[in-house]
Amino acid sequence: MLGCEGGAGLRRWLTLVTGLLECLCFAGAVFGWASLVFVLKTEGYFSYLCVNIPGVNGMQFLDCSGQDEQFSLIFTIASFMPNFLLLPNGFLFDRFGTMAARLLGISLYTTGALFVAFSSSALSSLLFPALSFIAVGGILLLVTNMQIGNLFGSTRSTVITLYNGAFDSSSALFLIIKLLFEVGISLRASFLFLAACGVIHLVRTFLLLPRTHIPYPPPEGYTYGAAVTSCDRMKSCGQTNTFSPEQAAANGNMQRDDVTEEMPFNKESTENVATFWECFLSKFFIWHLVWLSVMQLRHYLFIGTLNPMLQRLTQGEPSLVSTYTNAFAVTQLCGVLCAPWNGLIMDRHKGKPRTPGVSEKEADLRASVLSLTLTALQCVLFSICASTPFLPLQYLTFILQVLNRSFLYGGHAAFITIAFPPCHFGKLYGMTMALSSVVSLLQYPCFILVKGALGGDPLYVNIALTLLSLLAFIHPVCVYLHCRGLAARRGKPKDSPSS
């Protein structure tokens, strides 16, 4: 029994660490697109779209705007697909569990890596499905790993934000591929290695993760992965209770049903948990969607147009473009360091005595207000710096971008777990990402507008996006007013007339 309990603790930490490495090394690789574009241009992908344009004094210069347009379109589709498909994938995860979702994600990721490996300048169009498959597979790896936070109780939000930070930092994977390319390692060899790593993901799926879900809170004696059979056999010999993953989930639901909290998405009677559509049509969900959508659009447009922006600010100097591209990719590594700050902000009240009458979820919501506000403020500052056409300032832009992006996605996932019933997490997370991805499609017409009517100067588009980012402040205000309303009702005498 002691061996099984000790093994459970070791397994929990092994699951956490290996999941962190998986997200850090693979999941969000597509967001290092700027580094990969540098390699793809060197290899001649879409180079047939570059044309000679007559200049002053009879000189000619090479116009590659058509090539840039194709690369921008690839990133637009690749960033849209994982978020949009998170809606059906969220239903898949909620209905069939971790193993089914991960097998799908690993298959897509491996297929995408193989597509890039066997692409060439003559088969440039393979990049369209390849990057989309890698992006969709990567987000599924992230979603199935975030539930590991349920194993760590009082630091659940910190673990969730840590995984999202690792997801952000994994965009540096394409920088590593770029650096390997510069020392003679071919693009094909790098992506064949990524495809072969699918075996590692499969081993972890079967040994260190549940077939269904990790409940919150996990009941006493909860086991998962390869340890379920052996530990259950040992416990049955000692006449103690055992829990399979399915029984644990049911037990966890029973425990949740014993608690009644006055929250916007938990009914007064816990026998009537809020339905998916009640959550979807709530003001919290709508403003959270706006909060996510406007900031995500700003980030996607920045990442998708980073290479053309650097080309313009450096007057096309290849060495400078490479230097700033590397600097951007290196800063992405800091995402895994920045994201836990947000989790600590959201978990700062855990372990402290609560005011009488304040439920745990109300305390969590109150703690989230600061996180939501800081994230919106970071985005505005990042957008202002990105709008300023001063090359050295872009170093600060890169720092603000990775800080804000790590706060954005970690805070998004943590807020969904706080404000809504756990049984709807996969569907609601998928719905927010799907709807926000529709908004993110605006990045491509913005790119066309800049290249066309604005003559390559993105100043007016950047100003418009900065103003749009101000909408993100509505969400924390809404949450704050809700918490203040709950506090006011608590302080109101029960026999006082309602107003």
Disulfide bonds with the S-S distance in Angstrom:
Cys4-Cys231 2.30
Cys50-Cys64 2.14
